[in-house]
Amino acid sequence: MSRPIILAAAILASGLAAGACAPLRSHQGYVVDVDLVNSVQPGVDTRASVQQVLGKPTVSGQFGTGDWYYIARDSRNYGFQSPKAKSQIALQISFDQAGTVTAIRRTGIDQVASIDPYGKTTPTLGRQRGFFEDLFGNIGTVGAAGGGPGGAGGAGGGRTGP
């Protein structure tokens, strides 16, 4: 009787382990409709018509260019790993001063930057201090430049005499 229970538990455990290896897929950002994107024409459409056809942009340019960006990303990960981008579409729509579309550019996954953090600390320039130097390093430096407590010459509150 115990042998079938052990077999059932082993099958259940292997099923759970196999299920943990299934990829988790996610979509972030704009849902791209190719027909709608292709309907936007440079020299013909304006900001209002682009917003009516494609909706609000994911990101709007901030440095005087006024470009609109529609960004979509599909990613995948296993278990508790960090998600990895599998595909990305970035649609950049440029406008002139009158608000007419001047250019439409498409980029893909090649524009995704991979950033690897450097351990648990941020590298800095200059002298590296230890724990005790951080803890006791300022002893004796408070008021040393000004001649005493209160800054310049120790005269506090603007009084010049007793």
N, C-alpha and C positions, 0 to 999 in steps of 0.2 A: 504494500500500500504506500509506503514511503517513497518508493522508486518513481511512481508516476507523479507524485507531488514535486519531487526534485527535478524531474524532467520538465514539468510544466513551469516551474520557477526559472529554470535555465532558458527555456524558450521565451518566456516573458522578459527576462533580463536582456537577452540578445536582441529582442524586438525593440526594447527601449533604447539600447545602445545604438542600434542601427538608425532609429528615428532621430537620435541626437546628431547624427552626421548629415542629416538632410540640410541643404542650403536654405538660408533665409534670404528672401529676395525683397527688395524694397524699391519704390519709385519716389523720388523727391522732385519738387518743382513743377514746372509747367507741363501740361499734357499736350504733346505736339500733335496737331492735325496737319498733315502734309498739304492737303488741298487748301486749307485756310492760309497756311504760310506762303504757299505759291501764289495765292491770289493778291498778295501785297506787291505792288509794282512801284519802283522808283520813278519819281517825276509825276506820278498820278495821285498816290494816296497821301493823306495828311495825318497828323497826330490823332485827330478825332476818328478818322476812318480806320486807322490801325487799331486803336483802342476798341472800336466797335467790332472789328473782325477778330482780333487776337485776345482782347481783354487787357487788363492792367499788366504792365511789365513786371517781371520778377524783381529787377533792379533798374533804377534810372540813373544815368550819368550825373555826377555831382560837380564836375570841374569845367563847366562852361560848354561842354560838347552837347549835352542834351540827348545823348544816345539812350535808347531803350534796349534792355537785355531780357530775353526770355531763356531761362536755363532749365534743363531737365536732366536728371541723372538716375540711372538704374545701377543699383549696387547689390552685392551679395556677400554673405559671410556664413561661416559655420560656427555653431555654438556661441561661445562668448568672444570670438575674435572680433577685431575691428572690421567694419565694412570696407570692402574694396570696390571702387568704381569699375563697372564693367562696360558701361557706355554712357556717354554724355553728349548732349547737344546744347550749344550756346548760340542763340540767334541774336545778332546785334543789328539794330535798325538805327541808322543815322538820319538826322533831320537837318535842314538848312534853317536860316533865321526866320523864314516865313512859316516853318512847320511842315514843309513838304519832304517826303522821304527822298533821300539822296543815294543811299546804299543799304544793301542787306548783305550781311556776312554770316556764314555758318562755320562754326568750329566744332571739333569733336573731343574725344578722349585724350588726344595728344596735348591738349592745353591743361590737363590736370597735373598739378604739382604734387610730388610726394615729399612730405616733410617728416623727418625723423627727429624727434626731440633728443637732446643730449642729456641722457641720464635723468637724475632727479634734481639737478641744480642748473642754474643759468650761468654760463660762463661770463665773467666780467673782466674788464681790464683793470690793471692796478695791483696793489698789494693784496695778498690773501691773508686773512686774519683767522686765527684759531678761536675756539670757544671762549677761552679765558681772556683773550685780547678783546673780544667783543663785550664780554661781561664787565671787565675792569678797565678797559681802555680809556674811558673818559674821566677817570678819577684824577683830580688835580688840574683839569683843563677848564673847568667852569669858572669864569670870571678872571682867568689869568691874563687875557688880552686887554681887559678893560681896567685892571687895577683893583678889582674887588667886586663885591656884589652890587648889582644894579647897573653894571655897564661902565660908563666913562667916569673913572676916578672915584667911584663909590658914592657920589652925591645922588641921593634918591629924591624923587618928587620935585625937583627944581629948586630946592632950598640951597642957599649958598652959605648959610651960617647956622649957629646954634639957636 
